[in-house]
Amino acid sequence: MTITKYKKALPLLRIPFSVYLMPVFWFGLSALPGSFSPWRAAGVFVVLHLLAYPASNGYNSYYDRDEGSIGGLRTPPKVSPELLHLVWLFDALAVAGAWLLSPAFAGLVAVYLLVSKAYSYEGIRLKKYPLLSTAVVVVFQGAYTFLMTQVGVGATTGQLLAPDNLLLALVSSLFLCGSYPLTQVYQHAEDARRGDRTLSLRLGIRGTFVFAGLALAAGAGLLAYTYLRRHESTHLLLFLVATGPVVWLFGRWAWAVWHDSAAANFDHTMRMNQVSSLCMSLAFVLMLFF
Protein backbone atom coordinates (compact mmCIF):
# COMPACT_ATOMS: atom_id res chain seq x y z
CA MET A 1 0.00 0.00 0.00
CA THR A 2 2.79 2.44 0.95
CA ILE A 3 4.70 1.72 -2.27
CA THR A 4 1.52 2.41 -4.24
CA LYS A 5 1.19 5.81 -2.55
CA TYR A 6 4.74 6.71 -3.52
CA LYS A 7 4.09 5.65 -7.10
CA LYS A 8 1.04 7.92 -7.20
CA ALA A 9 3.09 10.83 -5.84
CA LEU A 10 6.02 10.31 -8.22
CA PRO A 11 4.44 12.04 -11.27
CA LEU A 12 4.26 15.29 -9.30
CA LEU A 13 8.06 15.47 -9.41
CA ARG A 14 7.52 16.05 -13.16
CA ILE A 15 10.86 14.63 -14.21
CA PRO A 16 10.12 14.84 -17.98
CA PHE A 17 9.20 18.52 -17.56
CA SER A 18 12.53 19.13 -15.80
CA VAL A 19 14.33 18.11 -18.95
CA TYR A 20 12.79 21.14 -20.70
CA LEU A 21 15.13 23.28 -18.58
CA MET A 22 18.22 21.74 -20.19
CA PRO A 23 19.08 24.62 -22.59
CA VAL A 24 20.78 26.53 -19.74
CA PHE A 25 22.90 23.45 -18.98
CA TRP A 26 24.05 23.08 -22.59
CA PHE A 27 24.50 26.85 -22.89
CA GLY A 28 26.84 26.86 -19.89
CA LEU A 29 28.92 24.03 -21.37
CA SER A 30 29.07 25.59 -24.85
CA ALA A 31 30.41 28.85 -23.40
CA LEU A 32 33.49 27.21 -21.86
CA PRO A 33 36.69 27.39 -23.87
CA GLY A 34 38.67 24.17 -24.17
CA SER A 35 37.56 20.72 -23.08
CA PHE A 36 35.96 19.27 -19.96
CA SER A 37 35.22 15.79 -18.72
CA PRO A 38 32.07 14.38 -20.38
CA TRP A 39 31.59 12.19 -17.31
CA ARG A 40 31.49 15.24 -15.02
CA ALA A 41 29.06 16.90 -17.43
CA ALA A 42 26.83 13.82 -17.29
CA GLY A 43 26.99 13.92 -13.49
CA VAL A 44 25.96 17.57 -13.44
CA PHE A 45 23.05 16.80 -15.76
CA VAL A 46 21.81 13.99 -13.50
CA VAL A 47 22.11 16.10 -10.35
CA LEU A 48 20.25 19.07 -11.83
CA HIS A 49 17.66 17.56 -14.17
CA LEU A 50 16.88 14.23 -12.55
CA LEU A 51 17.22 15.19 -8.87
CA ALA A 52 17.29 18.92 -8.00
CA TYR A 53 14.69 20.18 -10.48
CA PRO A 54 12.22 17.34 -9.73
CA ALA A 55 12.63 18.01 -5.99
CA SER A 56 11.74 21.67 -6.61
CA ASN A 57 8.78 20.71 -8.79
CA GLY A 58 7.46 18.33 -6.15
CA TYR A 59 7.81 20.87 -3.35
CA ASN A 60 5.99 23.47 -5.42
CA SER A 61 3.17 21.00 -6.12
CA TYR A 62 2.95 20.06 -2.43
CA TYR A 63 2.10 23.63 -1.44
CA ASP A 64 0.20 24.67 -4.56
CA ARG A 65 -2.10 21.63 -4.54
CA ASP A 66 -3.09 22.38 -8.12
CA GLU A 67 -6.41 21.11 -9.35
CA GLY A 68 -5.87 22.23 -12.95
CA SER A 69 -3.10 21.54 -15.44
CA ILE A 70 0.48 22.31 -14.46
CA GLY A 71 3.76 22.18 -16.38
CA GLY A 72 4.11 18.66 -17.73
CA LEU A 73 0.87 17.31 -16.24
CA ARG A 74 -2.56 17.86 -17.73
CA THR A 75 -4.35 16.24 -14.78
CA PRO A 76 -2.09 16.21 -11.69
CA PRO A 77 -2.85 13.63 -8.98
CA LYS A 78 -3.84 14.72 -5.49
CA VAL A 79 -1.02 15.74 -3.17
CA SER A 80 -0.13 13.34 -0.35
CA PRO A 81 2.48 13.28 2.47
CA GLU A 82 4.46 10.77 0.41
CA LEU A 83 5.25 13.53 -2.08
CA LEU A 84 7.14 15.46 0.58
CA HIS A 85 9.09 12.31 1.49
CA LEU A 86 10.16 11.98 -2.14
CA VAL A 87 11.19 15.64 -2.20
CA TRP A 88 13.49 15.20 0.81
CA LEU A 89 14.96 12.05 -0.74
CA PHE A 90 15.68 13.79 -4.04
CA ASP A 91 17.12 16.80 -2.17
CA ALA A 92 19.54 14.56 -0.29
CA LEU A 93 20.54 12.64 -3.40
CA ALA A 94 21.10 15.89 -5.33
CA VAL A 95 23.43 17.35 -2.70
CA ALA A 96 25.25 14.03 -2.18
CA GLY A 97 25.70 13.53 -5.91
CA ALA A 98 26.91 17.10 -6.32
CA TRP A 99 29.42 16.59 -3.50
CA LEU A 100 30.97 13.70 -5.42
CA LEU A 101 31.75 16.18 -8.20
CA SER A 102 32.96 19.03 -5.97
CA PRO A 103 32.10 20.65 -2.61
CA ALA A 104 31.62 24.01 -4.34
CA PHE A 105 29.06 22.52 -6.71
CA ALA A 106 27.28 20.83 -3.78
CA GLY A 107 27.06 24.18 -1.98
CA LEU A 108 25.55 25.86 -5.03
CA VAL A 109 23.01 23.05 -5.45
CA ALA A 110 22.04 23.32 -1.76
CA VAL A 111 21.46 27.08 -2.12
CA TYR A 112 19.37 26.48 -5.24
CA LEU A 113 17.19 23.97 -3.38
CA LEU A 114 16.71 26.33 -0.43
CA VAL A 115 15.69 29.21 -2.69
CA SER A 116 13.24 26.97 -4.52
CA LYS A 117 11.68 26.08 -1.17
CA ALA A 118 11.28 29.77 -0.30
CA TYR A 119 9.51 30.25 -3.62
CA SER A 120 6.74 27.81 -2.63
CA TYR A 121 6.74 27.43 1.17
CA GLU A 122 3.54 28.91 2.63
CA GLY A 123 5.45 30.72 5.41
CA ILE A 124 7.49 32.71 2.86
CA ARG A 125 5.94 32.03 -0.55
CA LEU A 126 7.89 34.33 -2.82
CA LYS A 127 5.44 33.27 -5.51
CA LYS A 128 2.91 35.73 -4.05
CA TYR A 129 5.06 38.66 -5.12
CA PRO A 130 5.15 39.09 -8.92
CA LEU A 131 8.35 41.09 -9.30
CA LEU A 132 10.32 39.34 -6.55
CA SER A 133 9.34 35.84 -7.66
CA THR A 134 10.18 36.64 -11.28
CA ALA A 135 13.57 38.05 -10.26
CA VAL A 136 14.33 34.92 -8.20
CA VAL A 137 13.43 32.55 -11.04
CA VAL A 138 15.23 34.61 -13.68
CA VAL A 139 18.43 34.76 -11.65
CA PHE A 140 18.50 31.25 -10.19
CA GLN A 141 17.24 29.30 -13.21
CA GLY A 142 19.21 31.54 -15.54
CA ALA A 143 22.63 33.01 -14.70
CA TYR A 144 23.02 31.09 -11.45
CA THR A 145 22.39 27.71 -13.11
CA PHE A 146 24.58 28.70 -16.07
CA LEU A 147 27.52 29.35 -13.72
CA MET A 148 26.63 26.43 -11.43
CA THR A 149 26.86 24.07 -14.40
CA GLN A 150 30.32 25.40 -15.21
CA VAL A 151 31.45 24.99 -11.60
CA GLY A 152 30.19 21.40 -11.69
CA VAL A 153 32.37 20.49 -14.68
CA GLY A 154 35.44 22.10 -13.12
CA ALA A 155 35.66 25.58 -14.68
CA THR A 156 38.33 27.84 -13.20
CA THR A 157 37.59 31.11 -11.44
CA GLY A 158 39.12 32.95 -14.38
CA GLN A 159 36.77 31.21 -16.81
CA LEU A 160 33.74 31.87 -14.63
CA LEU A 161 34.44 35.58 -14.12
CA ALA A 162 35.59 36.36 -17.66
CA PRO A 163 33.52 39.35 -18.91
CA ASP A 164 32.25 37.47 -21.97
CA ASN A 165 31.19 34.53 -19.82
CA LEU A 166 29.28 36.82 -17.48
CA LEU A 167 27.56 38.42 -20.47
CA LEU A 168 26.40 34.99 -21.62
CA ALA A 169 25.20 34.25 -18.08
CA LEU A 170 23.14 37.44 -18.33
CA VAL A 171 21.76 36.22 -21.67
CA SER A 172 20.49 33.06 -19.98
CA SER A 173 18.61 35.20 -17.44
CA LEU A 174 17.11 37.38 -20.19
CA PHE A 175 15.87 34.26 -21.97
CA LEU A 176 14.33 33.07 -18.68
CA CYS A 177 12.80 36.50 -18.19
CA GLY A 178 11.00 36.05 -21.49
CA SER A 179 10.01 32.42 -21.17
CA TYR A 180 9.01 32.25 -17.49
CA PRO A 181 5.84 34.42 -17.69
CA LEU A 182 4.69 32.32 -20.65
CA THR A 183 4.60 29.26 -18.38
CA GLN A 184 2.05 31.09 -16.20
CA VAL A 185 -0.23 32.33 -18.94
CA TYR A 186 -2.75 29.47 -18.76
CA GLN A 187 -2.89 29.42 -14.93
CA HIS A 188 -4.42 32.84 -14.24
CA ALA A 189 -7.61 31.48 -12.69
CA GLU A 190 -5.74 28.98 -10.50
CA ASP A 191 -3.17 31.54 -9.35
CA ALA A 192 -5.85 34.13 -8.60
CA ARG A 193 -7.78 31.59 -6.52
CA ARG A 194 -4.67 30.98 -4.37
CA GLY A 195 -3.86 34.67 -4.09
CA ASP A 196 -0.62 34.37 -6.09
CA ARG A 197 -0.20 37.61 -8.04
CA THR A 198 2.13 36.25 -10.69
CA LEU A 199 3.79 38.52 -13.23
CA SER A 200 1.70 37.06 -16.04
CA LEU A 201 -1.49 37.69 -14.08
CA ARG A 202 -0.45 41.30 -13.51
CA LEU A 203 0.49 41.83 -17.14
CA GLY A 204 -2.57 40.15 -18.59
CA ILE A 205 -2.45 37.68 -21.46
CA ARG A 206 -1.54 40.13 -24.22
CA GLY A 207 0.87 41.97 -21.95
CA THR A 208 2.62 38.70 -21.14
CA PHE A 209 3.36 38.08 -24.81
CA VAL A 210 4.61 41.62 -25.37
CA PHE A 211 6.87 41.38 -22.30
CA ALA A 212 8.15 37.95 -23.36
CA GLY A 213 8.90 39.13 -26.88
CA LEU A 214 10.89 42.13 -25.64
CA ALA A 215 12.90 40.09 -23.11
CA LEU A 216 13.68 37.33 -25.63
CA ALA A 217 14.70 39.90 -28.26
CA ALA A 218 17.00 41.60 -25.73
CA GLY A 219 18.57 38.24 -24.88
CA ALA A 220 19.09 37.36 -28.55
CA GLY A 221 20.64 40.77 -29.22
CA LEU A 222 23.09 40.47 -26.32
CA LEU A 223 23.90 36.90 -27.39
CA ALA A 224 24.72 38.06 -30.92
CA TYR A 225 26.90 40.88 -29.58
CA THR A 226 28.81 38.54 -27.27
CA TYR A 227 29.39 35.86 -29.91
CA LEU A 228 30.73 38.47 -32.33
CA ARG A 229 32.89 39.90 -29.55
CA ARG A 230 34.28 36.39 -28.97
CA HIS A 231 34.79 35.90 -32.72
CA GLU A 232 32.31 33.02 -32.70
CA SER A 233 30.24 33.85 -35.76
CA THR A 234 29.70 30.13 -36.39
CA HIS A 235 28.03 29.82 -33.00
CA LEU A 236 25.79 32.76 -33.83
CA LEU A 237 24.81 31.19 -37.15
CA LEU A 238 24.04 27.86 -35.46
CA PHE A 239 21.85 29.62 -32.92
CA LEU A 240 19.92 31.59 -35.54
CA VAL A 241 19.28 28.55 -37.73
CA ALA A 242 18.34 26.20 -34.86
CA THR A 243 15.98 28.68 -33.21
CA GLY A 244 14.20 29.69 -36.40
CA PRO A 245 11.30 27.29 -35.63
CA VAL A 246 11.02 28.82 -32.13
CA VAL A 247 10.61 32.34 -33.51
CA TRP A 248 8.04 31.13 -36.04
CA LEU A 249 6.05 29.20 -33.43
CA PHE A 250 6.12 32.06 -30.93
CA GLY A 251 4.95 34.54 -33.56
CA ARG A 252 2.14 32.23 -34.68
CA TRP A 253 1.04 31.62 -31.08
CA ALA A 254 1.15 35.33 -30.21
CA TRP A 255 -0.97 36.10 -33.29
CA ALA A 256 -3.53 33.49 -32.26
CA VAL A 257 -3.66 34.77 -28.67
CA TRP A 258 -4.05 38.35 -29.83
CA HIS A 259 -7.25 37.39 -31.63
CA ASP A 260 -8.50 34.81 -29.13
CA SER A 261 -7.18 34.68 -25.55
CA ALA A 262 -8.33 31.04 -25.31
CA ALA A 263 -5.25 30.14 -27.37
CA ALA A 264 -3.17 30.83 -24.25
CA ASN A 265 -3.92 27.33 -23.01
CA PHE A 266 -2.02 24.34 -21.61
CA ASP A 267 -1.48 22.61 -24.97
CA HIS A 268 0.02 25.64 -26.69
CA THR A 269 2.22 26.42 -23.69
CA MET A 270 3.62 22.89 -23.48
CA ARG A 271 4.24 22.81 -27.24
CA MET A 272 6.14 26.10 -26.99
CA ASN A 273 8.22 24.71 -24.10
CA GLN A 274 9.04 21.53 -25.97
CA VAL A 275 10.02 23.17 -29.25
CA SER A 276 12.08 25.95 -27.66
CA SER A 277 13.87 23.51 -25.33
CA LEU A 278 14.78 21.08 -28.10
CA CYS A 279 15.82 23.72 -30.64
CA MET A 280 17.93 25.76 -28.22
CA SER A 281 19.52 22.64 -26.76
CA LEU A 282 20.37 21.46 -30.27
CA ALA A 283 22.05 24.78 -31.03
CA PHE A 284 24.21 24.70 -27.90
CA VAL A 285 25.10 21.00 -28.30
CA LEU A 286 26.28 21.63 -31.86
CA MET A 287 28.45 24.48 -30.57
CA LEU A 288 30.42 21.94 -28.54
CA PHE A 289 31.71 20.50 -31.82
CA PHE A 290 32.38 23.72 -33.75
N, C-alpha and C positions, 0 to 999 in steps of 0.2 A: 504493500500500500504506500509506504513512504517513498520507495523508488518511483512509483507512478506519479506521485505529487511532484517530485523533482523533474521528471520528464515533462510534465505539464507546464512547469515554470521555465524550463530551458528556452523555449522560443522567445521569451521576453528579453533574453540577452541579445537577441537580434544579431547574431554573428554574421550572417550574410550581408546585412545592412552595414556592418562595421567595415566590410571590405570596400564599400563605396568611398571611404575616407582615404584610400591608399594613394591618391595623387600626391599628397603632401610628402608621403614617405619616398616615393620615387623622385619627386622634385628635389628633396634634400640630398639624395644620393647623386643625382645627375649634376648637382652644383659643385660637387667636390672634385678638385683636380687630382689626377693620379688615380691609383687603384686602392681598393679596400677589400677586405676578406668577404667573399660571398656568403660564407657560413655565418659571420657576424651579422651581415645584412639580413639573412634569413631569420636569425634569432631575434633581431629587432622587430621584424615583421610579425613574428609569432607573438611576442610580448605585447605589441601595440594593438594589432588587429584581431587577434584571437583571444586575448586575455583582458587588457586594459580597457579597450573600447567597449567590449561586451559587458564588463563590470559596470561601466558608466551608464550604458543603456539600461541595464537591469535596475540599477539604483534609481534612475529617472522614472522608469515604469512603476517601481514600487511606490513612489510618492505621488506620481501623477494619477495612477489608477484609471488610465484611459478606457473609455467605453467605445470610442470611435477608432478609426484607422490611425496608425502611427507609422513612422518610418520603417519600412520593411515588413509590416504586418497589417493586412487589411482588417482582420478581426482578431485583436489581441485577446488571449485568455485572461481570466480573472487573476488578480494578484494574490499570492499566498505567502506565508512566512518562509516557505522553502526558497522563494526567489531571493530573499535577502541572504540566506545561507549560501546560495550559489555566488552571489555578488562578493561576499567576504572570501570565498574560496578563490575566485578568479583574481581578486585584489592581491591575495597572498602569493598566488602563482606568478602574477605579473611582476611583483617586486622581487621575488626570489629568482625568477628567470632573468630579470634585468641585472641583478647582482652578479650573476654568472658572467655577464658580459663586461660590466664595470660598475664599481660603486657609484660613480658620478651619474651614470645612466639610471641606476636604481633610484637614486635620490630624485632625479627629474621625473621619473615615472610616479613615484610616491606623491610628489607635489601635484602632478596632473590629476591623480585619483582623488586627492583631497579637494582640489578646486571643483572637480566634477560633482563631488558630494555636496559642496556648498551651493552649487547651481540648483540642486533639486531638493535638498533637505528642508523640511517644513519649518525648522527653527531659523533658517537663514533665507533660503529660497531666493537666490539671485534672479531666478527666472521671472519673478514678479516685477522686476525693474527693467524696462525695455532697453535703455541705453547701457546700463551696467552689464546686463546679461549678454548683450550683443558684443560688448567690448571684451568680456571674458572669453566667449567662444572664439571670437576673431583672433585674439592673441594666442590662446592656449591650443586651439586646433589648427592655427596657422603658423605663425613665426616660431612659437615655442616648440611645436611638434617638429617643424622643419629642422631646428637646431638640435632638438633632442635626438632625432634620428641620426644626425651627423655625429653626435657624442657617442651614441650607441655603437657605431661602426669604427670608432677610434680616431675621429678627426682631431687635429691639433688645435690649440687655442688660437694660433695664428690663422688657421683656415676658418675657424668659426667666426672670428672677429674681423676678417677681411671686409673692407667696405662693400665690395661687390656681393659678397655672400650675405651680408646684412640687408642689402637692397633686395636680393632674391627672397630672403626671409619675409621682408615687408610685402613683397608681391604675393606670397602665400596667404598673408593676412587679408590683403585686399580682395583676393579671390574668395576667401571665406566670407568676407563682409558682403560680397554680392550674392553668394550662394546660400548662406545661412537663412536670411529672411524668406527665401523661396521655399525652404523646408517647412515653414510655419503657415504658408498661405492657405492651406486647406483645413487648418485647425482653429480658425477664428472662433467658431461657436464653442468648441471644447475649452479653449484657453480662457474665453470670456466667462464661461461657467465657473472655472476654478479661480478666477480673479487674477490670472496671469496676463499682464498688459505687455504682450510681446511686441517687438518692433514692427512686425508685419501687421499686427492688429492696429497699432497706432498709425501706421502709414496707409492702411487700407489696401485693397487688392491691387488697384492700378498703381498706387504709390509704391508698393513693394516692387513691382516690375521696373518702374523708373529708377528707383534706388539701386536695385540689383544691376541694371544695365550700366549705370554710371560707375559703380564700384568695380564691376568686371572690366569695363573699358579702361579705367585707371590702372588696374592691375596689369592688363595686357600692354598698355603703353609703357609702364615702368619696366616690365619684363623685356620688351623690345629694346628699350634704352640700355638696360644692363647687359643684355646679350651682345649688342653692338659695341658697348664699352669693353667687354671681355673678348672682342673679336671672335664671337661665336655665331656668325651669321647662319651657319648650318643648323644650329640649334633653334634659332628663330624661325627658319624655314620649316623645320620639322614641326614646331609648335603650331604654326599657322595652318599647315596642311592638315595635321591630325585633328585640330579643333574646329575645322570648318563645319563639320556636321553639328557641333555644339552650338555654334553661332546661328546656323540655319534653324535648328530645332527651337532655340530660345526665341528667335524672332517670330517664328510661326506660332509658338505658344502664346507669346505676348500679344500678338495680333488677335488670336482667338479670345483671350481673356478680356481684351479691350472692348470687344463686341458682346461678350457674354461671360460674366464673372463666374458662371458655373464651370467654365473650363479650368479654373484654378482648383482642381480636384486631386484626389489621391493618385489616380492613375497617371495623370500628366506629370505630377511632381516626381513620382518614382521613375518614370521614363526619363525625365530630365536628369535625375541623379545618376541613373545607370549609364546613359550615353556620355554625359560629361566626365564621369569617373573613368570609364573605359578609354575614351579618346585622349584625355589628358594623361592618363597613366601610360598609354601607348607612346605618346610623344616623349615623355621623360625616360621611359625605358630605352627607346631608340637612341636617345642622347648618350646613354652609357656606352654605346658602340661607335659613336661618331665624334 
